[in-house]
């Protein structure tokens, strides 16, 4: 049986929570609604596509430095869509998670990291067994915000069941996202 250590996770949370918190001012609630498309990086020669919608609600606090104007903003994310295999097999997929957005009002770029709990309606697709219905998704990416209300983003998306099932092949996707921000 594999033993998981929680010390790195705990250290990261304590570091993040121990930072100087900045309360959001009135009107600083923020969010986004958008559409996503992804294609497989590598999955044992299987071709997968993922299509869906995404929503993001920023939490009413942030960490940052007013002098450098760089802020780390947490958000809750919700995704829903379809994961489709090359042979036509498909599964509904839904995910709920926590995002961290590193941004500055001085730049149109933002770095995004996310951890999500994902649920698959079917875990056997196109000759590949993803292990089970519950999976964990980790994403890292960048958003480009040409206007205040629109963003385009790229995410490297890794889905795995973290070894909780006997079979754990993992799935890596390149995701593109278009979103309306509010």
Secondary structure, DSSP 8 states (H G I E B T S, - for coil): ------HHHHHHHHHHHHS-EEE--TT---EEEEEEEEEEEESTT--EEEEEEEEEEEEEEEEEETTTTEEEEEEEEEEEEEEEETTS-EEEEEEEEEEEEEE-TT-SEEEEEEEEEEEES-SEETTEE-SSSEEEEEEEEEEEEEETTEEEEEEEEEEE-TTSSS----EEEEEEEEEEE-
